Every structure is written in C-alpha cells, then in structure tokens.
C-alpha cells in the first residue's frame, strides 16, 4: 500500500517537497497523479493538494508558492500554530496553513536566494524567518511530517510506515601539518618558505607545540577511536600553490577513516583549486576520493553549492550556522539540494548540522550540555540525524580545552 497524491498541476516543486516529506522523512511510497477519476477510484491512502477536495480524502489547500517557477519577494502572511508562528495560512484545509509550501520555503532556503542580491552581506540566523517565527531550534519539517503521519494513520489505520532510527554523527575538522622533507636542500627550502609564507602557518604550529598550546592530532584521533565512534574528519590543507607539500604521516593516521574537504567555498577555492584539494584528499587514502565537504565559515547560497555541484562533490555537511544553534534548513533528515534558479533537484545531498562548538563557545559546561541534550531529544523524537561540528583541537587533553572535551563526552552519553 502506498500514498497517492493528487494535484491538478504537478510542478517540480510539488514533486520535490512531497517526495522529501513522505519518502525521505516518513519512508512511505508515493504516487503522483493529475487524473481526478483515477484518484477517486484508487483504494490507496489519498492526499489531495488543490483548491478544493475531490471527496473525503485528506485535503490540503494549495497556495501559490509551489505552483510558481519564479523566485520573487514573497508577501508572507502568518498565523499562530501552537507555541510558534507559521506562514501560508489557509482555510477549509486539513491544517490551517500550507505545510508543503512552508516546508519548501524553508528547506530550499528561498529567502537566501533573495538575500544573495546584497553583495558582501552574510546571511545571519537572526535575519531568518525561522528565527522570527520561533522555529529555528526545532527540526520543524520533521515535526510537521510526524503530524501528517498521524493524520494518515488516523484516516487509514492499516497503513504501514517503514521504521527509522536516530543517528548521531559528529564531524571534526582539522588542518593537516605537512611533513618536513628529507635532505638538506629540500628541508632548507621548506623552512624558508615557512618563514616568508604567512599563509602556511607551519612555524606558528611549532611555536604552539613549544608553548604547550599545540594539538597532537594523532593523540586526539586515537582517543576518539577508543570511544568507538566514527566521526567524519574534514581536512583543511595549508596553501601550497606549487604542490610541493607531502602528508605521508597524516596518511597513516587517517587510514580507514571517513574524510572530506574543509572550506570548499573559501575565497581561495575557485573550481581549479577545489579540484586540486580533492586530488590531495584522494592521495591520503590511495582510493577514490570521498566527494564530501563542509564549510564552517559563511555559507553563501546558492553560489557555494553551485560550485560544489560543478566540481562533482555529492555530499555536503555545511548547512547550518557556525555561530548560532539551530536547523538552518528546518530538518534533521538528509535531503537533495533543490536549485531554485534552475528549478530542479541536484545530485548534492545535504546533511544539516544543528550545533557547532563555536555556536556554544560562550556557554558554561552546564548550559552547553543542556542545549545539546535538548537538541538530541528533539531529533530523537522524529528519529532523525543529529549532526554536530567540532574542532579537533577542542577535543585534546590540553587544559585550555578541557571544557570542550567534557561537553563532547556528555553529548556522546546523551546520544546513547
């Protein structure tokens, strides 16, 4: 048994958001039709998305957003729904707002396409509609999907949904230290380039080691292995225009680990540089490169994702706010990025993180732990994916970072 969905006009936006909610979140099979006779005669669970119902099916009144193929400044009306605010109010519908238009508006980052017309101005969490509607800290689309699931079960008691499980996936980012080359002449050139190339930062890492502020990558990664967790390590490479630096020691350290590229959308990362860094990433494992990435600095949409797609990256963990906890895309379920400029689903699969160590930087241990626990509970409620971002140095045994190690360990306990 599956769900049959009727809409007199089946646009790419409609198919995308219905597939995401019912297939990706609720794990149900769906069928679309614009044939009213076929829909009425079907014995499957029925949902219609139109301006009026066809019978006694679950009816959701449509609004203009999903029928359009334009990106234009919306004239959003809102209403209260429980303890928060929702857009696209409707009447004589199964819900008092267009849940599908609201979900699409949030997950497509529609407002950020409008914001991109303001050059040099980064999109901040406090400027988002989710922040204003008091839903930023909730995986709101997954919560709405759960409401829809209960409505379908009530209307069709025998309907079965496939089970899902909660997933905890920490991600850890680090900058690799290159190997010092053997031989007097290569070593001398390396040292001189380190002195005069400020971007390389090799000497500053040596100074940190000398003062006790440095991070022993091997020691930290080994300690994480003992915890029996499987984080994804996102790698930042020191700038190396002539491609002379080697990472053989790091290669051994990261053997068997899942790795990706950090900062794929930084100022230096044109398509050419991005491809070069992906080649370096592949050399770390002597295997086909993991085409995954993470951007913890300002994520500029859609430019960053267009760059990733053109380079062949297929999975990204950048969707979030580095300095604010919350669900930037409104979901804790991986989703395919929908490009509003081309009006099509792209091959880029997006995993949205809700917490980074920079976002809880100024909280004490108790408040930070409670914040993380609240997010874990919210994600567990909908059997979603809990993605977090951490700097490797913050998980070291250095006294300076003791707070972060304690918070990280408490997160693992809470996630179970």
ZIZIPE-V845363 format. One record per residue. SS is DSSP state (a for helix, b for strand, c for the rest). OMEGA is omega in degrees with one decimal (NA if undefined). D_FIRST is the distance of its C-alpha to the first C-alpha in whole Angstrom. Layout:
SS_OMEGA_D_FIRST ; SS_OMEGA_D_FIRST
This chain:
c_178.4_0 ; c_-180.0_4 ; b_176.3_7 ; b_-174.0_9 ; b_178.8_13 ; b_169.2_16 ; c_-179.7_20 ; c_176.4_23 ; c_-177.4_24 ; c_-178.7_22 ; c_175.4_24 ; a_179.4_24 ; a_179.3_24 ; a_-179.0_21 ; a_-178.8_19 ; a_-173.3_21 ; a_176.0_21 ; a_176.4_17 ; a_-179.5_16 ; a_-176.4_18 ; a_-172.6_17 ; a_-179.4_13 ; a_-174.5_13 ; a_-178.2_17 ; a_-173.3_17 ; c_177.2_14 ; c_177.4_12 ; c_175.7_9 ; c_-179.0_8 ; b_175.6_9 ; b_179.8_11 ; b_174.7_14 ; b_172.4_16 ; c_-179.1_19 ; c_-175.5_19 ; a_179.7_19 ; a_178.4_19 ; a_-179.2_16 ; a_-177.6_14 ; a_-176.9_16 ; a_-177.4_15 ; c_177.9_11 ; c_177.9_9 ; c_173.6_6 ; b_-171.4_8 ; b_173.1_11 ; b_174.7_14 ; b_178.7_17 ; b_-171.4_20 ; b_178.7_23 ; c_175.5_26 ; c_-179.1_25 ; c_177.2_22 ; c_-178.3_21 ; c_-179.6_20 ; c_179.5_18 ; c_171.1_16 ; b_-174.4_16 ; b_177.2_19 ; b_-178.4_21 ; b_-177.1_24 ; c_172.5_25 ; c_-167.6_28 ; c_-170.0_30 ; a_-175.7_30 ; a_178.2_27 ; a_-175.6_28 ; c_171.4_31 ; c_-179.4_32 ; c_171.6_35 ; c_-177.8_36 ; c_-177.6_39 ; c_-177.1_40 ; c_172.7_38 ; c_-170.9_39 ; c_168.7_37 ; c_-178.1_37 ; b_172.8_35 ; b_174.9_35 ; b_177.0_35 ; b_-173.2_31 ; c_-177.5_32 ; c_177.9_35 ; b_-175.6_34 ; b_178.3_34 ; b_178.2_32 ; b_174.9_32 ; c_178.0_31 ; b_177.5_31 ; c_177.1_30 ; c_178.3_30 ; c_-178.7_28 ; c_-178.8_24 ; c_173.2_22 ; c_-176.4_24 ; c_175.6_28 ; b_179.0_27 ; c_-174.8_25 ; a_-177.9_24 ; a_175.3_22 ; a_179.1_26 ; a_179.7_27 ; a_-179.9_25 ; a_179.9_26 ; a_-177.2_30 ; a_-172.2_30 ; a_179.7_28 ; c_-174.9_30 ; c_-178.3_33 ; a_-177.3_34 ; a_179.5_37 ; a_172.6_38 ; a_176.4_38 ; a_-178.3_40 ; a_-175.7_43 ; c_178.4_43 ; c_179.3_46 ; c_-174.4_48 ; c_175.5_50 ; c_-177.7_51 ; c_-178.8_49 ; c_178.6_46 ; c_-176.9_43 ; c_-176.9_43 ; a_-176.1_41 ; a_178.7_43 ; a_-176.1_43 ; c_175.7_39 ; a_179.4_37 ; a_177.7_35 ; a_-178.9_38 ; a_-179.4_40 ; c_178.6_36 ; c_179.0_37 ; c_-176.8_33 ; c_-176.1_35 ; c_178.7_34 ; c_170.3_31 ; c_-163.5_28 ; a_-179.8_27 ; a_177.2_24 ; a_177.1_22 ; a_177.4_23 ; a_177.8_22 ; a_178.6_19 ; a_175.4_19 ; a_179.0_20 ; a_178.5_17 ; a_-179.6_14 ; a_178.0_16 ; a_178.9_16 ; a_179.6_12 ; a_179.5_13 ; a_-179.5_15 ; a_-177.5_14 ; c_-173.7_11 ; c_-177.3_12 ; c_-176.7_9 ; c_-178.1_7 ; c_172.5_8 ; c_176.1_10 ; c_-177.2_12 ; c_173.9_15 ; c_177.5_18 ; c_175.4_22 ; c_179.5_25 ; b_174.7_27 ; b_-177.2_31 ; b_173.7_32 ; b_172.7_36 ; b_-174.6_38 ; b_-179.7_42 ; b_-177.4_44 ; b_172.8_47 ; b_-178.6_50 ; c_175.0_51 ; c_-178.7_55 ; c_176.1_56 ; c_171.9_59 ; c_-176.5_62 ; c_176.9_63 ; c_178.6_66 ; c_-174.1_70 ; a_-175.2_72 ; a_177.9_72 ; a_-179.5_68 ; a_179.2_68 ; a_178.0_71 ; a_-179.4_69 ; a_-178.8_65 ; a_179.8_68 ; a_179.5_69 ; a_177.4_66 ; a_-179.8_65 ; a_-171.6_68 ; a_178.0_67 ; c_-176.1_64 ; c_-177.5_63 ; c_-176.5_59 ; c_173.2_59 ; c_-178.9_60 ; a_-178.1_61 ; a_179.0_64 ; a_177.1_62 ; a_175.7_60 ; a_178.3_63 ; a_177.4_65 ; a_177.2_62 ; a_-177.7_62 ; a_-178.3_66 ; a_179.4_65 ; c_-179.2_63 ; c_-178.0_60 ; c_179.6_58 ; c_175.4_55 ; c_-176.3_55 ; a_-178.0_51 ; a_-177.9_52 ; a_-179.1_52 ; a_-178.6_49 ; a_176.6_47 ; a_179.2_48 ; a_177.4_48 ; a_176.0_44 ; a_-179.7_43 ; a_179.9_45 ; c_178.2_42 ; c_171.4_40 ; c_-177.7_38 ; c_178.7_36 ; c_171.0_37 ; b_-178.8_37 ; b_177.7_41 ; b_-168.2_42 ; b_170.8_45 ; b_179.4_48 ; c_174.2_50 ; c_-177.6_54 ; c_-173.8_55 ; c_-174.3_57 ; c_-175.6_57 ; c_174.7_59 ; c_-177.0_56 ; c_-173.3_59 ; c_179.4_57 ; c_-176.6_56 ; c_-176.0_53 ; a_179.5_54 ; a_178.4_54 ; a_178.7_51 ; a_178.5_49 ; a_-177.3_50 ; a_-174.4_49 ; c_179.8_45 ; c_178.3_45 ; c_-179.6_41 ; c_173.5_40 ; b_-175.6_38 ; b_177.3_40 ; b_-176.4_39 ; b_177.2_42 ; b_177.0_43 ; c_179.2_44 ; c_-176.7_43 ; c_177.4_44 ; c_-175.9_47 ; c_-177.2_50 ; c_-169.6_51 ; c_164.7_48 ; c_-179.4_48 ; a_-178.8_46 ; a_179.7_49 ; a_-180.0_49 ; a_179.1_45 ; a_178.0_45 ; a_179.4_48 ; a_176.5_47 ; a_176.8_44 ; a_177.1_46 ; a_179.8_48 ; a_179.2_45 ; a_-179.9_44 ; a_179.6_47 ; c_-176.3_47 ; c_-179.1_44 ; c_-177.9_45 ; c_176.2_42 ; c_-173.5_40 ; c_173.6_40 ; c_-175.8_37 ; c_178.3_36 ; b_-174.6_36 ; b_176.1_38 ; b_179.7_39 ; c_-177.7_41 ; c_172.4_42 ; c_-176.8_45 ; c_177.3_44 ; c_-177.3_41 ; c_-179.1_42 ; c_-0.1_39 ; c_-171.4_38 ; a_-177.3_41 ; a_-176.7_40 ; a_175.4_37 ; a_177.9_38 ; a_179.7_40 ; a_-179.2_38 ; a_-178.5_36 ; a_-179.1_39 ; a_178.5_40 ; c_176.2_37 ; c_-172.4_36 ; c_-177.9_32 ; b_-175.9_31 ; b_-177.5_33 ; c_-173.5_34 ; c_-172.6_36 ; c_179.8_34 ; c_176.1_36 ; b_-176.6_40 ; c_-175.1_42 ; c_-179.5_44 ; b_176.5_42 ; c_178.3_39 ; c_-178.1_36 ; c_-174.6_32 ; c_179.9_34 ; c_175.3_30 ; c_-175.5_29 ; c_173.3_26 ; c_176.8_26 ; c_176.7_24 ; c_-177.6_25 ; b_175.0_24 ; b_-178.5_25 ; b_178.3_28 ; b_-179.7_28 ; b_-177.1_32 ; c_-179.9_32 ; c_178.9_36 ; c_-178.7_34 ; c_177.4_30 ; b_176.3_28 ; b_-178.8_26 ; b_177.3_29 ; b_-175.6_28 ; b_178.0_30 ; b_-172.6_28 ; b_173.5_29 ; c_-171.6_29 ; c_178.0_31 ; c_-177.5_34 ; c_-178.2_34 ; b_170.3_38 ; b_-179.3_41 ; c_176.9_44 ; c_-178.9_46 ; c_179.7_44 ; c_-173.2_45 ; c_-173.2_48 ; c_177.4_50 ; c_173.8_49 ; c_-174.5_50 ; a_-177.6_49 ; a_-178.0_47 ; a_179.3_46 ; a_179.6_44 ; a_179.5_43 ; a_177.7_42 ; a_180.0_40 ; a_179.8_38 ; a_178.6_37 ; a_178.9_36 ; a_177.9_34 ; a_178.7_32 ; a_-179.2_31 ; a_-179.8_30 ; a_177.7_28 ; a_-178.9_27 ; a_-178.0_25 ; c_179.8_23 ; c_-177.3_22 ; c_179.5_24 ; b_-179.8_27 ; b_-179.2_30 ; b_176.6_33 ; b_-177.9_36 ; b_-177.3_39 ; b_171.0_43 ; b_-177.9_46 ; a_-177.3_47 ; a_-179.1_51 ; a_-179.2_49 ; a_179.2_48 ; c_179.8_51 ; c_179.2_54 ; c_-177.6_56 ; a_-178.4_58 ; a_-176.1_57 ; a_-177.7_53 ; a_-179.7_53 ; a_-175.3_51 ; a_177.5_48 ; a_179.1_48 ; a_179.9_48 ; a_179.4_45 ; a_179.8_43 ; a_177.3_43 ; a_177.2_42 ; a_-180.0_39 ; a_178.0_38 ; a_-177.5_39 ; a_-179.5_37 ; a_177.2_34 ; c_NA_34
